[in-house]
Amino acid sequence: MKQLFFLCVLATISFMSCQSEPTETKKSESPEHTTETKSGEVLNRDFNTMEVAELKQVLDNNSDNIILVDVRTPEEVAQGIIDGAKVIDFSSSDFGDQIKQLPEGKKVIMYCAVGGRSARACAMLSGTGRGDVYNLRGGIEAWKRAGYPLAK
């Protein structure tokens, strides 16, 4: 009798675990909208993505409303940078403090070599409640492939 009861409970639990997730899950709570850092910290991925052509258009028309941030290392930056970018090295010990000090009221667009570090940086900044954070899709490599200029 105990075995039959146990099997019924086990079957009920298995059946319930196959039910679909609730449809009203907040974006920032679902796993595809989070990033885990090397230290195991889970960060919000509730940020936007910008294509290189869109960034080029923004820079050509009105760059007063944006803050462009290059999160690459000094060695990478020495090979070229998108004109007007502020450099904040993602690997620096005070990176988190530096990005939190970026002025409010402007779009923050971050890039790195191909988009991985800048996505983590965007997650960190958007996790502070900022909604005006953008990751440049493909990073500076996509910018170069598009034939756009670099500053030295």
C-alpha positions as CSV (number, residue, x, y, z in Angstrom):
1,M,0.0,0.0,0.0
2,K,2.8,2.4,0.8
3,Q,4.5,1.6,-2.5
4,L,1.3,2.4,-4.4
5,F,0.9,5.7,-2.5
6,F,4.5,6.6,-3.2
7,L,4.1,5.8,-6.9
8,C,0.9,8.0,-7.1
9,V,2.8,10.9,-5.5
10,L,5.8,10.5,-7.8
11,A,3.5,10.3,-10.8
12,T,1.6,13.5,-9.7
13,I,4.9,15.4,-9.2
14,S,6.2,14.3,-12.6
15,F,3.0,15.3,-14.3
16,M,3.0,18.7,-12.6
17,S,6.6,19.4,-13.5
18,C,5.7,19.0,-17.2
19,Q,3.1,21.8,-17.0
20,S,4.0,24.9,-18.9
21,E,5.5,27.9,-17.2
22,P,3.2,30.8,-16.3
23,T,2.9,33.3,-19.2
24,E,3.2,36.4,-17.0
25,T,6.9,36.0,-16.1
26,K,8.7,39.3,-16.0
27,K,11.4,39.6,-18.6
28,S,14.2,40.1,-16.1
29,E,13.3,36.9,-14.2
30,S,13.5,34.5,-17.1
31,P,16.9,32.7,-17.6
32,E,17.4,34.0,-21.2
33,H,17.4,37.6,-19.8
34,T,20.2,37.0,-17.2
35,T,24.0,36.7,-17.4
36,E,26.2,34.9,-14.9
37,T,29.6,36.5,-14.3
38,K,32.8,34.6,-13.6
39,S,32.2,35.1,-9.9
40,G,28.7,33.5,-10.1
41,E,26.8,36.8,-9.8
42,V,23.6,36.8,-11.9
43,L,23.0,40.0,-13.8
44,N,20.0,41.4,-15.6
45,R,20.2,41.3,-19.4
46,D,17.3,43.7,-19.8
47,F,19.2,46.0,-22.3
48,N,18.9,46.9,-25.9
49,T,21.0,46.0,-28.9
50,M,22.1,48.4,-31.6
51,E,23.3,47.5,-35.1
52,V,26.5,49.2,-36.5
53,A,24.5,51.0,-39.3
54,E,22.2,52.5,-36.7
55,L,25.2,53.7,-34.6
56,K,26.8,55.2,-37.6
57,Q,23.6,57.1,-38.4
58,V,23.4,58.3,-34.8
59,L,27.0,59.4,-34.8
60,D,26.6,61.2,-38.1
61,N,23.4,63.0,-37.1
62,N,23.3,63.8,-33.4
63,S,25.8,62.3,-31.0
64,D,25.0,64.8,-28.3
65,N,22.4,62.4,-26.8
66,I,24.6,59.4,-26.4
67,I,27.6,58.2,-24.5
68,L,29.7,55.7,-26.5
69,V,31.8,53.5,-24.3
70,D,34.6,51.2,-25.4
71,V,35.2,48.5,-22.8
72,R,38.3,46.9,-24.4
73,T,41.7,46.8,-22.9
74,P,44.3,49.6,-23.6
75,E,46.2,47.2,-25.9
76,E,43.0,46.7,-28.0
77,V,42.1,50.4,-28.0
78,A,45.6,51.3,-29.3
79,Q,44.7,49.5,-32.5
80,G,41.8,51.9,-33.1
81,I,38.6,53.2,-31.6
82,I,35.3,54.5,-32.8
83,D,35.6,58.3,-32.8
84,G,34.1,59.9,-29.7
85,A,34.2,56.8,-27.5
86,K,35.0,57.0,-23.8
87,V,37.3,54.2,-22.8
88,I,36.5,52.2,-19.6
89,D,38.4,49.0,-19.5
90,F,36.1,46.1,-18.5
91,S,38.9,44.3,-16.8
92,S,39.8,47.2,-14.5
93,S,39.1,46.7,-10.8
94,D,36.8,49.8,-10.6
95,F,34.9,49.1,-13.8
96,G,31.5,48.8,-12.1
97,D,32.0,52.1,-10.2
98,Q,33.0,53.9,-13.4
99,I,30.0,52.9,-15.4
100,K,27.6,53.8,-12.6
101,Q,29.0,57.3,-12.8
102,L,28.0,57.8,-16.4
103,P,25.6,60.7,-16.7
104,E,21.9,60.0,-16.7
105,G,19.6,61.2,-19.5
106,K,21.7,59.9,-22.4
107,K,21.7,56.6,-24.2
108,V,24.8,54.6,-23.2
109,I,26.1,52.5,-26.1
110,M,28.8,50.0,-25.2
111,Y,31.1,48.0,-27.4
112,C,34.1,45.7,-27.2
113,A,35.8,43.5,-29.8
114,V,32.8,41.3,-30.8
115,G,30.1,42.0,-28.2
116,G,30.6,39.6,-25.3
117,R,32.3,41.9,-22.7
118,S,30.1,44.8,-23.7
119,A,27.0,42.7,-23.2
120,R,28.1,41.9,-19.7
121,A,28.8,45.6,-19.1
122,C,25.4,46.4,-20.4
123,A,23.9,43.8,-18.0
124,M,25.7,45.4,-15.1
125,L,24.5,48.9,-15.9
126,S,20.9,47.9,-16.7
127,G,20.9,46.0,-13.5
128,T,21.1,49.4,-11.7
129,G,17.8,50.4,-13.2
130,R,18.9,52.3,-16.3
131,G,16.8,51.6,-19.3
132,D,18.8,53.5,-21.9
133,V,21.6,50.9,-22.3
134,Y,22.6,49.5,-25.7
135,N,25.1,46.8,-26.7
136,L,26.7,47.2,-30.2
137,R,26.0,44.0,-31.9
138,G,29.2,42.4,-33.2
139,G,31.4,45.1,-31.5
140,I,34.2,46.9,-33.2
141,E,34.8,44.0,-35.5
142,A,31.3,44.4,-37.1
143,W,32.0,48.2,-37.3
144,K,35.2,47.5,-39.3
145,R,33.6,44.9,-41.5
146,A,31.0,47.5,-42.4
147,G,33.9,49.7,-43.6
148,Y,33.3,52.4,-41.0
149,P,36.3,54.5,-39.9
150,L,38.4,54.2,-36.8
151,A,40.2,56.9,-34.9
152,K,43.6,56.3,-33.4
